[in-house]
Each structure stands twice: as structure tokens, then as C-alpha cells.
């Protein structure tokens, strides 16, 4: 069904339906009342003869089954004659009554049939109306259960072109040939070339796969059908296959066109997996899709574009030449791509002169297109909340912190002792990070709870990274141990808190991957000992591929060795720089949040330059006692830290 076609006013439709029902009921009432309509009151035949004998009757009409007439006082009457009364005409003549004969009324056959069939017509009308109501919303009612749910989008629904797609230039170039074919098919067919029948867009969520497919349709100027893979599969066997057939029938009527199937892994998973047998509903739907794409009957001018973030679970028959010939990777954008994507979304908001998209792009590694759109939207909301007319760089920085670290929870009340432990925990992370050469630079450290984290040290890479090296992983392990080690050194063995739970979880996972998947253990060698496979009911499960007890014990010992080594390095660093640990913890208690540049300057000069410093321009080195926060400000800590250094390669 074309969504662009103007739909009738539902109020008018309902008015017509109820108006028709009312008129039908009115017709029934009028027909029955017509039957009982009499031109006068009924009287007995004996009374009729008495009135005639008394001279009260003026005229009568005698019919085969009814006598009607008028009294001299103009009152009308009716009566039923008695068969065989031959004296009535003589009596009428003697009394001077005018009389005449009346032919028998011919019944109206049409009205008779309508009167008898009207109740059944009313019942059928109500049933039809109920079925129409059930069919609304995608044609999935009782009469359209096997119809396709594909929606046809045209230019009136919002045309998207390649100008609206930024940051994925390589993927766009891969698909430009499809656009050229749809614009001018003869250019390729005269040389014997055949355009690929399908293209599979593979990428992480939010990278712009759906937007890219719509841009292809917008550039080519052809109809664009869109449907989700889950729309095919129902609990009734055969419905999905019927919908696939109907979808291709619609596409043939609008060829050349593009059919976009989003999340195709919902219907295209590897056959033979799971609890169902080879004849279950999902596999029948997949079989029908395979036949329609490349079966005995060619679908000329129909190009299938599908999107998924799980290409590893797709059936091999989908990926062979003749079906999805091209697999186009839609990656997470690099810094150049992020800057272009920000430029597209920033056109929609009024910007202050100090906004620099390049700086924002540098500080958002790993962000997808959807993440960047959300960042711009959050910045606009913050500016509106602050009653600003323009969105400034400060709003983008605050929005970035909110997206990356979570919203601030300033309402949480913590004791001075908890704040102090939080400050030292986060300072421990920061000191180890500063003194690990392979660690990423610190972006920001805070003891303000954000999201589920009660404190955080955020690190950002200087440039986009596509692989991680052993020295960086070892540095990340040391930084993750820094918070717990700081608690041990300052507060003692018995006062260590649960704040390092997420740090321990992260360090264990990273060490396990180094040993079992990335071959970074000298004793175990470059072998794959653990793999993530599609398990029960399609759920991803991590399982070890070598199951001997000795190997498992060696794996566990190597993981423990890596984590213990990181703990020892963190202890050595923090003991060598214990004075800086105290200095940074006191600064966090005083300022709540410090930028990476402020931390670097504090480590070098022992002071922080801030306009709000009591001395005006710079703060002298802090004393060795804990400074009580200034009155009127709330300072919060992080008792249960979830600030494992990010981004990491685990």
C-alpha cells in the first residue's frame, strides 16, 4: 500500500456507514408501517350492513378481499366482505349509496424481496465492516494475512540523496553503479553486463545503512519498498512465504525499483540451526526468498538491498553470486567522516561562532552517525534549557560528556569519607594513566556520579585506532588496577571498597581475550582457545575450543599472571608518585571535575589555572590536609566506580 496516497477522512467514512445503517432501518420501519397503513378504521361486516341500512354510508369500493368506504360524516372505514353475500349491491342501491368495484392490489415483488432479505444484508454489512476494520494497519487482517507488509516510499515521503549521507564515502562509491544502472539500464545491457541483483550492507548499528539505501533510491528516482525481516515470519507456516511472493509481485508492477530488507538476519539465519526442523516457518520463508531472488523466473529491474549487523549468522545461499553479489561494509566513520556527519546535522541548529566541528570530531572516536546526531540534538536541548539563542561549544562539550559518561547525578548525598575515597580512587586511575607511555591521554576526570558510574576517568585516543598492540593492552590493564591500588595504599588493606568491581571485570575480560583469542601468551602460543559462536536459539555464547583440564588450568594461570602483573605495575607507579596522588585527589575534591590539560599542568606545576580560583589566576600548591569544599557547592563521589578506561580493545 502506498503511504503517499491521500487517505479518506475517517470521520466521513464512519458517518457514511452509520448513515447507511440508519436509512436501512428507516426503510424497514416504513415498509412495515405501509403494510399496516389503512385509510380508515376497521369495522365488522355486520356493523357495515347496519350503517348502510340506516343510511349513514355515502360511498363504498368493493374489492375481492376488502371493502372500504366513507360515512356521510366524512369518516373512512374498512371491513372484510363475506363471500356469497349477493344482496349487498341491492341494499346499497336501495339506500342510495354510490358503490364501485376495486381490483386486487398487485404485490411489489422488489419491495417484498428487499423486505425479506434486508436482515441478512444488514448482518453481512456488519461482518464486512468488522473485517475492514481488522485489515487496517498493514493488510494483516483476516482477508489479507498473507499480503506483504512492504511500504512503498516515493519522493513525496521525503527524498534523501547522497548529499544527506556523509562519512561513508567508500560504501557510497560501491553502490553508485547500482544508481547508474537504475538511471540508464541500456548502458550496461548493450555490453552484455548484468547489474548485481542484491547488495548486503554490513555495519554496526547506527552507521547509516538504512539512510544509505534510501539515498540510493532518491538518487535513482525509482520506487523504494522497505520492510523488516521480522515482518515476514509469523507463527503460521506458509504465511511468510506468501508475503515474500506478494512483495515481489508488487515490486514487479513498479519495476525498476529497490526493495530494502532491514535486519535480514531475522529471516535469513543459517538453516538447520535451532529447535525447528527444515520445514518450519522461518526456513520456508527463507527458501521462498532465495527462489524469488534467483530462481527459474528472472526478476528484471528489481534490486534487493539488505542490511544486517550479524553477517556471520546468514545462510550461505543468501551470499552466493546471483543473490547478494556485493557485501558493502558501512564502517564507523573516521575523524574526517565524523566532521562531515556533524556538518550535516549542524545545519539544522543555530550555531555560535565558537563551535568547531573538527574539535568535536576529534573528541568523539568510535561514534557512529546516529551517535553524532544524538550529540547535536543533546547540545540543542541543553542550549534551550539554558535559554540561549545559539548552540555554543560549551553545550557540545557538555552534551559529549553526557553521551559518553552519562548524566550527572548531583542529588546523591555522600559522606566526606566516601568523597575522599572516591577522589583517591579516580586519582589512582589518572596517575597510572599519566605514567604509562602507551596509555591514551586523559580527557577528563570527575568525582560527580554520571549514569551508573559514581566517578570516572575518561581517556580519548589522539587519533583513530583500528587495532591494539600488546603494550597498549598492558597499559590498559595497569590503569584499570590503579583505582584499587590507590585505595590499598591510602586507606589500608581492610578499607578497600567495592568500587573497583567494574575495573576487575574489565581487566579479567581483557586478559582472557589476550590469552585465548589474540595469542599473546608465550606458554599457550598463537592458538584460538575460545570462540564466540551462535549457540542455543541463536544466542551468542563464548566457549573454549580446547577442553583438556591441563589447558584450562594453564589458561586460568596465564590470565591471573597478566592481571597480577598489571596490579604490581600500578603499585610501583603509585608508590613512586604518592605525592602527586595526594595532590590530584585534593584537586578533585576541590573542583569535582578536571580536564586532561589541567591534570597535566597540576602534575608539572603543582597548580591549576582557573578563573574561579580564590587567588584570581592560579591556585598555589595545596596543603597536605583535605580541603573542605567551599560552601554552597555540592561535591559528590564514586563509591562504586564503573570507570574502566575507555575506549579499549576488548
C-alpha positions as CSV (number, residue, x, y, z in Angstrom):
1,X,0.0,0.0,0.0
2,X,1.4,3.4,-0.9
3,X,1.6,5.6,2.1
4,X,1.8,8.7,0.0
5,X,-1.7,8.3,-1.4
6,X,-4.2,10.6,0.4
7,X,-6.3,8.6,2.7
8,X,-10.1,9.4,3.1
9,X,-11.3,11.2,6.2
10,X,-12.2,8.6,8.8
11,X,-15.0,10.7,10.2
12,X,-16.7,10.9,6.8
13,X,-16.3,7.1,6.3
14,X,-17.9,6.4,9.7
15,X,-20.6,8.9,9.0
16,X,-21.5,7.2,5.7
17,X,-21.5,3.8,7.4
18,X,-23.8,4.8,10.2
19,X,-25.9,6.9,7.9
20,X,-26.5,3.8,5.7
21,X,-27.5,1.7,8.7
22,X,-30.0,4.3,9.8
23,X,-31.5,4.6,6.4
24,X,-31.9,0.8,6.1
25,X,-33.7,0.7,9.5
26,X,-35.9,3.6,8.4
27,X,-36.8,1.7,5.2
28,X,-37.8,-1.4,7.2
29,X,-40.0,0.6,9.5
30,X,-41.6,2.4,6.6
31,X,-42.3,-0.8,4.8
32,X,-43.9,-2.5,7.7
33,X,-45.9,0.7,8.5
34,X,-47.0,0.8,4.9
35,X,-48.4,-2.7,5.2
36,X,-50.4,-1.7,8.2
37,X,-51.5,1.7,6.8
38,X,-55.2,1.7,6.5
39,X,-57.4,4.5,5.0
40,X,-59.9,4.3,7.9
41,X,-60.8,2.2,10.9
42,X,-61.8,-1.5,10.6
43,X,-65.4,-2.4,11.5
44,X,-67.3,-5.6,11.5
45,X,-69.2,-6.6,8.3
46,X,-72.5,-6.7,10.3
47,X,-71.8,-3.1,11.5
48,X,-71.2,-2.2,7.9
49,X,-74.6,-3.6,6.8
50,X,-76.3,-1.8,9.7
51,X,-74.8,1.5,8.8
52,X,-75.9,1.0,5.2
53,X,-79.4,0.1,6.3
54,X,-79.6,3.3,8.5
55,X,-78.4,5.5,5.5
56,X,-75.1,6.5,7.2
57,X,-72.8,5.5,4.3
58,X,-72.1,7.8,1.4
59,X,-69.9,5.6,-0.9
60,X,-68.0,2.3,-0.9
61,X,-65.4,0.5,-3.0
62,X,-65.9,-3.3,-3.1
63,X,-62.8,-5.4,-3.6
64,X,-62.3,-9.1,-3.7
65,X,-60.9,-9.1,-0.1
66,X,-61.7,-5.7,1.3
67,X,-64.5,-3.1,1.3
68,X,-63.6,0.5,2.0
69,X,-65.8,3.5,2.1
70,X,-66.8,6.8,3.6
71,X,-69.6,7.7,6.1
72,X,-71.7,10.8,5.5
73,X,-69.7,12.5,8.3
74,X,-66.6,12.0,6.1
75,X,-65.2,9.3,8.4
76,X,-63.5,6.5,6.5
77,X,-63.9,2.8,7.3
78,X,-62.8,-0.7,6.1
79,X,-64.3,-4.1,6.5
80,X,-63.8,-7.6,5.2
81,X,-66.6,-8.9,3.0
82,X,-68.3,-12.2,3.5
83,X,-68.2,-14.4,0.4
84,X,-71.6,-15.2,-1.1
85,X,-73.4,-12.1,0.1
86,X,-75.3,-11.3,-3.2
87,X,-77.8,-9.0,-1.6
88,X,-75.2,-6.3,-0.8
89,X,-75.4,-4.5,-4.2
90,X,-79.2,-4.3,-4.0
91,X,-79.0,-3.0,-0.4
92,X,-76.5,-0.3,-1.5
93,X,-78.7,0.7,-4.4
94,X,-81.8,0.9,-2.3
95,X,-80.2,3.2,0.2
96,X,-78.6,5.5,-2.5
97,X,-75.0,4.5,-1.7
98,X,-72.6,5.0,-4.5
99,X,-70.5,1.9,-5.0
100,X,-67.9,0.6,-7.3
101,X,-65.6,-2.4,-7.7
102,X,-61.9,-2.4,-6.9
103,X,-59.2,-4.6,-8.4
104,X,-56.9,-6.7,-6.2
105,X,-53.6,-4.9,-5.4
106,X,-50.6,-6.4,-7.2
107,X,-47.7,-7.0,-4.7
108,X,-44.4,-5.2,-5.3
109,X,-42.0,-8.0,-5.9
110,X,-38.9,-5.8,-5.4
111,X,-40.1,-4.5,-2.1
112,X,-41.2,-8.0,-1.0
113,X,-37.7,-9.4,-1.8
114,X,-36.0,-6.4,-0.1
115,X,-38.1,-6.7,3.0
116,X,-37.3,-10.3,3.4
117,X,-33.6,-10.1,2.6
118,X,-32.8,-6.9,4.4
119,X,-32.0,-8.5,7.8
120,X,-29.4,-10.8,6.1
121,X,-28.0,-7.8,4.2
122,X,-27.6,-5.9,7.5
123,X,-25.7,-8.9,9.1
124,X,-23.4,-9.2,6.1
125,X,-22.7,-5.5,6.1
126,X,-21.7,-5.6,9.7
127,X,-19.4,-8.6,9.2
128,X,-17.8,-6.8,6.2
129,X,-17.3,-3.6,8.2
130,X,-15.7,-5.6,11.0
131,X,-13.3,-7.3,8.6
132,X,-12.3,-4.0,7.0
133,X,-11.5,-2.7,10.5
134,X,-9.4,-5.8,11.1
135,X,-7.5,-5.3,7.9
136,X,-6.4,-1.7,8.7
137,X,-2.8,-1.2,9.6
138,X,-0.7,-3.1,7.1
139,X,-3.2,-5.5,5.5
140,X,-2.7,-8.2,8.2
141,X,-6.4,-8.8,8.8
142,X,-8.3,-11.9,8.2
143,X,-8.6,-11.2,4.4
144,X,-5.0,-10.1,4.0
145,X,-3.0,-12.3,6.3
146,X,-0.6,-13.4,3.5
147,X,-0.2,-9.9,2.0
148,X,3.2,-8.2,2.1
149,X,3.8,-5.5,4.7
150,X,6.3,-3.7,2.4
151,X,5.8,0.0,2.4
152,X,6.2,2.0,-0.8
153,X,8.1,5.3,-0.3
154,X,8.3,7.9,-3.1
155,X,9.7,11.3,-3.3
156,X,6.7,12.8,-1.6
157,X,7.6,10.9,1.6
158,X,10.9,12.8,1.9
159,X,13.6,12.4,-0.7
160,X,17.0,11.5,0.5
161,X,20.1,11.9,-1.7
162,X,23.8,11.3,-1.3
163,X,24.2,14.9,-0.1
164,X,22.4,13.8,3.1
165,X,24.8,10.9,3.6
166,X,28.3,11.8,4.9
167,X,31.2,9.9,6.4
168,X,30.8,6.7,4.4
169,X,32.2,7.7,1.0
170,X,33.7,4.2,0.3
171,X,30.4,2.5,0.8
172,X,28.6,5.1,-1.3
173,X,31.1,4.6,-4.2
174,X,30.4,0.8,-4.1
175,X,26.7,1.5,-4.7
176,X,26.9,4.2,-7.3
177,X,27.0,1.6,-10.1
178,X,23.5,0.4,-9.0
179,X,22.3,4.0,-9.2
180,X,23.7,4.4,-12.7
181,X,22.0,1.1,-13.8
182,X,18.6,2.3,-12.5
183,X,19.0,5.6,-14.3
184,X,20.2,4.1,-17.6
185,X,19.8,0.2,-17.8
186,X,20.6,0.1,-21.6
187,X,24.1,1.5,-20.9
188,X,25.0,-1.8,-19.2
189,X,22.8,-4.3,-21.1
190,X,24.1,-3.4,-24.6
191,X,27.5,-4.6,-23.5
192,X,26.2,-7.8,-22.0
193,X,26.7,-6.7,-18.4
194,X,24.3,-7.6,-15.7
195,X,23.9,-5.5,-12.6
196,X,24.1,-7.3,-9.3
197,X,20.8,-8.4,-8.1
198,X,21.5,-7.7,-4.5
199,X,23.7,-5.7,-2.2
200,X,24.2,-6.5,1.5
201,X,25.0,-3.6,3.8
202,X,27.0,-4.7,6.8
203,X,27.8,-2.5,9.7
204,X,27.4,-1.7,13.3
205,X,24.0,-0.2,14.5
206,X,23.7,3.5,13.7
207,X,26.2,3.7,10.9
208,X,23.7,4.7,8.3
209,X,22.8,1.6,6.4
210,X,19.1,2.4,6.1
211,X,19.9,6.1,5.2
212,X,22.3,4.9,2.5
213,X,19.6,2.6,1.0
214,X,17.1,5.5,0.9
215,X,19.8,7.7,-0.7
216,X,20.2,5.2,-3.5
217,X,16.5,5.2,-4.2
218,X,16.5,9.0,-4.1
219,X,19.4,9.4,-6.5
220,X,17.9,6.9,-8.9
221,X,14.4,8.3,-8.7
222,X,12.7,4.9,-8.5
223,X,10.1,3.5,-6.1
224,X,11.6,2.2,-2.9
225,X,10.0,-0.6,-0.9
226,X,11.0,-1.1,2.7
227,X,10.3,-3.9,5.0
228,X,11.8,-5.5,8.1
229,X,13.0,-9.1,8.2
230,X,10.7,-9.8,11.2
231,X,7.6,-8.8,9.1
232,X,7.9,-12.0,7.1
233,X,7.8,-14.5,9.9
234,X,4.6,-15.5,11.6
235,X,3.6,-18.4,13.8
236,X,1.6,-19.9,10.9
237,X,3.6,-21.9,8.4
238,X,3.4,-20.6,4.9
239,X,2.4,-17.0,5.8
240,X,6.0,-15.7,5.4
241,X,6.5,-17.4,2.0
242,X,3.2,-15.9,0.9
243,X,4.3,-12.4,1.9
244,X,7.6,-12.8,0.0
245,X,5.7,-13.7,-3.1
246,X,3.3,-10.8,-2.7
247,X,6.2,-8.4,-2.1
248,X,7.9,-9.4,-5.3
249,X,4.6,-9.2,-7.2
250,X,4.3,-5.6,-6.1
251,X,7.9,-4.9,-7.0
252,X,7.4,-6.3,-10.5
253,X,4.5,-3.8,-11.0
254,X,6.8,-0.9,-10.1
255,X,10.0,-2.1,-11.7
256,X,12.6,-0.8,-11.9
257,X,12.6,-0.4,-8.1
258,X,14.6,-1.1,-5.0
259,X,13.4,-3.5,-2.2
260,X,15.1,-2.8,1.1
261,X,15.0,-5.5,3.8
262,X,16.2,-4.2,7.1
263,X,17.6,-6.7,9.7
264,X,17.6,-9.6,7.2
265,X,19.2,-11.8,9.8
266,X,15.7,-12.2,11.4
267,X,14.7,-14.3,8.4
268,X,18.0,-15.3,6.7
269,X,19.7,-17.2,9.5
270,X,21.6,-20.4,8.7
271,X,19.2,-23.2,8.0
272,X,19.3,-26.2,10.2
273,X,20.1,-24.3,13.4
274,X,17.8,-24.0,16.4
275,X,14.9,-26.2,17.5
276,X,12.9,-26.1,14.3
277,X,13.3,-28.7,11.5
278,X,13.9,-27.9,7.9
279,X,10.1,-27.3,7.3
280,X,9.5,-24.6,9.9
281,X,8.1,-21.2,9.1
282,X,11.3,-19.2,9.1
283,X,13.1,-21.6,6.8
284,X,10.2,-21.8,4.4
285,X,10.2,-18.1,4.2
286,X,14.0,-18.1,3.5
287,X,13.6,-20.7,0.8
288,X,10.9,-18.6,-0.9
289,X,13.2,-15.5,-0.7
290,X,16.0,-17.5,-2.3
291,X,13.8,-18.6,-5.2
292,X,12.4,-15.2,-5.8
293,X,15.9,-13.6,-5.9
294,X,17.5,-16.1,-8.2
295,X,15.1,-18.9,-9.3
296,X,13.7,-20.0,-12.6
297,X,11.9,-16.7,-13.2
298,X,14.1,-13.7,-13.5
299,X,13.1,-10.5,-11.7
300,X,14.3,-7.9,-14.1
301,X,14.8,-4.4,-12.7
302,X,14.3,-5.4,-9.1
303,X,17.3,-4.8,-6.9
304,X,17.4,-6.2,-3.3
305,X,19.3,-4.2,-0.7
306,X,19.5,-5.7,2.7
307,X,21.1,-4.6,6.0
308,X,22.4,-6.5,8.9
309,X,24.9,-6.2,11.7
310,X,25.2,-10.0,12.0
311,X,26.6,-11.3,8.7
312,X,28.1,-14.3,10.4
313,X,24.7,-15.9,11.0
314,X,23.4,-15.6,7.5
315,X,22.7,-18.6,5.3
316,X,25.5,-19.2,2.7
317,X,22.9,-19.5,0.0
318,X,22.0,-15.8,0.5
319,X,25.6,-14.7,0.0
320,X,26.4,-16.5,-3.2
321,X,26.7,-14.7,-6.6
322,X,23.3,-14.2,-8.1
323,X,21.7,-13.1,-4.9
324,X,23.6,-10.8,-2.7
325,X,26.6,-10.4,-5.0
326,X,28.0,-7.4,-3.2
327,X,28.8,-7.1,0.5
328,X,29.3,-3.4,1.3
329,X,30.8,-2.7,4.7
330,X,29.4,0.5,6.3
331,X,32.1,1.3,8.9
332,X,32.2,3.5,11.9
333,X,33.3,6.9,10.5
334,X,36.9,8.2,11.0
335,X,37.6,11.7,12.0
336,X,37.0,13.1,8.5
337,X,33.8,11.3,8.3
338,X,32.7,12.4,11.7
339,X,33.4,16.0,10.8
340,X,31.2,15.7,7.6
341,X,28.4,14.0,9.6
342,X,28.5,16.7,12.2
343,X,28.3,19.3,9.4
344,X,25.1,17.6,8.0
345,X,23.3,17.6,11.4
346,X,24.6,21.1,12.5
347,X,22.7,22.6,9.5
348,X,19.5,22.1,11.5
349,X,20.6,24.1,14.6
350,X,21.7,27.7,15.0
351,X,25.4,27.7,15.9
352,X,27.5,30.1,17.9
353,X,30.8,31.4,16.3
354,X,33.0,29.4,18.7
355,X,31.7,26.0,17.5
356,X,34.5,23.9,15.8
357,X,33.2,20.7,14.3
358,X,36.8,19.4,13.8
359,X,37.5,19.6,17.6
360,X,34.2,17.8,18.3
361,X,35.1,15.1,15.8
362,X,38.5,14.7,17.4
363,X,36.9,14.1,20.8
364,X,34.3,11.5,19.6
365,X,36.3,8.5,18.4
366,X,34.1,5.4,17.8
367,X,30.9,7.4,17.4
368,X,28.5,6.3,14.7
369,X,26.3,8.6,12.6
370,X,23.4,8.0,15.0
371,X,25.6,8.8,18.0
372,X,26.7,12.1,16.4
373,X,23.1,13.0,15.5
374,X,22.2,12.4,19.2
375,X,25.1,14.5,20.3
376,X,23.9,17.5,18.2
377,X,20.4,17.0,19.5
378,X,21.5,16.9,23.1
379,X,23.5,20.1,22.6
380,X,20.5,21.8,21.2
381,X,18.4,20.7,24.1
382,X,21.0,21.9,26.6
383,X,21.1,25.3,24.9
384,X,17.3,25.6,25.0
385,X,17.3,24.6,28.7
386,X,19.7,27.4,29.4
387,X,17.6,29.9,27.4
388,X,20.2,30.5,24.8
389,X,19.5,31.6,21.2
390,X,22.6,29.9,19.8
391,X,24.2,26.5,20.5
392,X,27.8,27.2,21.7
393,X,30.8,25.0,22.1
394,X,30.2,24.6,25.8
395,X,26.8,22.9,25.0
396,X,28.6,20.5,22.7
397,X,31.2,19.7,25.3
398,X,28.6,19.1,28.0
399,X,26.5,17.0,25.6
400,X,29.6,15.0,24.7
401,X,30.2,14.3,28.4
402,X,26.6,13.3,28.9
403,X,26.6,10.9,26.0
404,X,30.0,9.4,26.8
405,X,29.9,9.3,30.6
406,X,26.2,9.6,31.4
407,X,24.1,12.4,33.0
408,X,25.3,14.0,36.2
409,X,23.6,12.8,39.4
410,X,24.1,15.7,41.7
411,X,21.3,14.8,44.1
412,X,23.3,11.9,45.6
413,X,24.5,12.7,49.1
414,X,27.7,11.1,50.3
415,X,29.8,11.5,53.4
416,X,33.2,13.2,53.5
417,X,34.9,9.8,53.9
418,X,33.2,8.4,50.8
419,X,34.1,11.5,48.8
420,X,37.7,11.2,49.9
421,X,37.9,7.5,48.9
422,X,36.3,8.4,45.5
423,X,38.8,11.1,44.9
424,X,41.7,8.9,45.6
425,X,40.3,6.0,43.5
426,X,39.9,8.2,40.5
427,X,43.3,9.9,41.1
428,X,44.8,6.4,41.1
429,X,43.5,5.7,37.7
430,X,44.7,9.1,36.4
431,X,48.2,8.8,37.9
432,X,48.8,5.4,36.4
433,X,47.5,6.6,33.0
434,X,49.8,9.6,33.0
435,X,52.8,7.4,33.7
436,X,52.0,4.6,31.3
437,X,53.6,5.7,27.9
438,X,51.2,3.5,25.8
439,X,48.1,4.7,27.6
440,X,45.7,7.1,25.8
441,X,45.7,10.7,27.1
442,X,43.2,11.7,29.8
443,X,40.2,13.6,28.6
444,X,38.5,14.3,31.8
445,X,38.4,13.1,35.4
446,X,35.4,13.6,37.7
447,X,34.0,12.5,41.0
448,X,30.5,13.5,40.0
449,X,28.3,10.4,39.5
450,X,27.2,10.0,35.9
451,X,24.8,7.4,34.7
452,X,25.6,4.2,36.6
453,X,29.1,5.3,37.3
454,X,29.8,7.1,40.6
455,X,33.1,8.5,39.3
456,X,35.1,8.3,36.1
457,X,38.4,8.9,34.4
458,X,37.7,9.3,30.7
459,X,40.5,8.8,28.2
460,X,40.4,9.5,24.5
461,X,42.9,8.4,21.8
462,X,44.9,11.0,19.9
463,X,43.8,9.5,16.6
464,X,41.5,6.8,15.3
465,X,42.8,3.3,16.0
466,X,41.8,0.1,14.2
467,X,43.9,-2.4,16.1
468,X,45.5,-2.5,19.6
469,X,49.0,-3.6,20.4
470,X,50.3,-5.6,23.4
471,X,51.9,-2.6,25.1
472,X,48.6,-0.7,24.9
473,X,46.7,-3.6,26.4
474,X,49.2,-4.0,29.2
475,X,48.9,-0.3,29.9
476,X,45.1,-0.5,30.0
477,X,45.4,-3.4,32.5
478,X,47.6,-1.3,34.7
479,X,45.2,1.7,34.5
480,X,42.2,-0.4,35.4
481,X,44.1,-1.6,38.6
482,X,45.1,2.0,39.6
483,X,41.9,2.8,41.5
484,X,42.0,-0.3,43.7
485,X,45.8,0.1,44.3
486,X,45.2,3.7,45.4
487,X,42.7,2.6,48.0
488,X,45.1,0.0,49.3
489,X,47.9,2.5,49.7
490,X,46.0,5.3,51.3
491,X,43.3,3.5,53.3
492,X,44.8,0.1,54.0
493,X,44.0,-3.5,53.2
494,X,40.9,-3.6,55.3
495,X,39.3,-0.4,53.9
496,X,39.4,-1.5,50.2
497,X,35.9,-0.8,48.8
498,X,33.7,-2.5,46.1
499,X,34.3,0.5,43.8
500,X,36.7,-1.5,41.6
501,X,34.2,-4.2,40.6
502,X,33.9,-3.0,37.0
503,X,37.6,-2.4,36.8
504,X,38.2,-6.0,37.8
505,X,35.6,-7.2,35.3
506,X,37.2,-5.3,32.5
507,X,40.7,-6.4,33.4
508,X,39.7,-10.1,33.5
509,X,37.9,-9.9,30.2
510,X,40.8,-8.1,28.5
511,X,43.4,-10.6,29.9
512,X,41.2,-13.5,28.8
513,X,41.0,-12.2,25.3
514,X,44.7,-11.7,25.2
515,X,45.3,-15.3,26.2
516,X,42.5,-17.2,24.4
517,X,41.8,-15.2,21.3
518,X,44.8,-13.0,20.4
519,X,47.7,-15.3,21.0
520,X,49.5,-13.1,23.5
521,X,50.6,-15.8,25.9
522,X,54.1,-17.2,25.5
523,X,53.2,-20.5,27.1
524,X,50.0,-21.1,25.1
525,X,51.2,-19.7,21.8
526,X,49.2,-18.1,18.9
527,X,46.2,-20.5,19.1
528,X,42.5,-19.9,19.4
529,X,41.3,-21.3,22.7
530,X,38.0,-19.5,23.0
531,X,35.5,-18.5,20.3
532,X,32.1,-16.8,20.2
533,X,29.6,-18.9,18.4
534,X,25.9,-18.9,17.8
535,X,24.5,-21.1,20.5
536,X,21.1,-22.3,21.7
537,X,18.3,-20.5,19.9
538,X,20.8,-18.2,18.2
539,X,22.2,-16.7,21.3
540,X,25.8,-15.8,21.2
541,X,28.0,-17.9,23.5
542,X,31.7,-17.8,24.3
543,X,33.1,-21.3,24.7
544,X,36.6,-22.8,24.8
545,X,37.5,-24.9,21.8
546,X,40.2,-27.0,23.7
547,X,38.6,-28.7,26.6
548,X,41.5,-30.6,28.3
549,X,41.9,-29.9,32.1
550,X,45.5,-29.1,31.8
551,X,44.9,-26.5,29.1
552,X,42.1,-24.9,31.0
553,X,44.3,-24.6,34.1
554,X,47.1,-23.1,32.1
555,X,44.7,-20.6,30.6
556,X,43.5,-19.6,34.0
557,X,47.0,-19.2,35.3
558,X,48.1,-17.0,32.4
559,X,45.0,-14.8,32.9
560,X,45.9,-14.5,36.6
561,X,49.6,-13.7,35.7
562,X,48.6,-10.8,33.4
563,X,46.2,-9.3,36.0
564,X,48.7,-9.7,38.8
565,X,51.4,-8.1,36.7
566,X,49.2,-5.1,36.0
567,X,48.5,-4.8,39.7
568,X,52.2,-4.9,40.5
569,X,52.9,-2.2,37.9
570,X,50.2,0.0,39.3
571,X,51.6,-0.4,42.9
572,X,55.1,0.6,41.7
573,X,53.8,3.7,39.8
574,X,51.6,5.0,42.7
575,X,54.2,4.4,45.4
576,X,56.8,6.4,43.3
577,X,54.3,9.2,42.8
578,X,52.4,9.2,46.1
579,X,52.8,12.9,46.5
580,X,51.1,13.6,43.1
581,X,48.4,11.1,44.1
582,X,47.6,13.3,47.2
583,X,47.7,16.4,45.1
584,X,45.4,15.2,42.4
585,X,42.9,13.7,44.9
586,X,42.7,17.1,46.8
587,X,42.2,18.9,43.5
588,X,39.3,16.5,42.6
589,X,37.7,17.2,45.9
590,X,38.0,20.9,45.4
591,X,37.0,21.2,41.7
592,X,34.9,18.0,41.2
593,X,35.9,17.8,37.5
594,X,39.4,18.3,35.9
595,X,40.3,18.3,32.3
596,X,43.2,16.4,30.9
597,X,45.2,19.6,30.4
598,X,44.5,20.7,34.0
599,X,45.7,17.3,35.3
600,X,48.9,17.6,33.2
601,X,49.6,21.1,34.4
602,X,48.9,20.1,38.0
603,X,51.5,17.3,37.7
604,X,54.1,19.6,36.2
605,X,53.5,22.9,38.1
606,X,51.6,21.8,41.2
607,X,48.8,24.3,40.5
608,X,45.8,24.8,38.2
609,X,44.9,28.0,36.4
610,X,41.2,28.7,36.6
611,X,39.3,31.9,36.6
612,X,37.3,30.8,39.7
613,X,40.5,30.2,41.8
614,X,40.5,32.2,45.1
615,X,43.7,33.8,44.2
616,X,42.3,35.1,40.9
617,X,44.6,33.5,38.3
618,X,46.2,30.4,39.8
619,X,46.0,28.2,42.8
620,X,49.1,27.6,44.9
621,X,50.1,24.0,45.8
622,X,47.5,22.5,48.1
623,X,48.3,21.6,51.7
624,X,48.6,18.0,52.8
625,X,45.3,18.2,54.7
626,X,42.0,17.6,52.9
627,X,40.4,20.9,51.9
628,X,36.8,21.2,52.8
629,X,34.7,22.1,49.8
630,X,33.5,25.7,49.6
631,X,30.1,26.4,51.0
632,X,27.2,26.5,48.6
633,X,28.5,23.7,46.3
634,X,27.7,20.0,46.3
635,X,30.6,17.6,45.8
636,X,29.9,14.0,45.0
637,X,32.0,10.9,44.8
638,X,32.1,7.5,43.3
639,X,31.8,4.6,45.7
640,X,31.0,2.0,43.0
641,X,33.2,3.0,40.1
642,X,32.4,1.8,36.7
643,X,35.2,3.8,35.0
644,X,37.2,1.1,33.3
645,X,39.4,3.1,30.9
646,X,37.7,3.6,27.6
647,X,37.9,3.2,24.7
648,X,39.6,-0.2,24.9
649,X,40.1,-3.1,22.5
650,X,38.5,-5.9,24.5
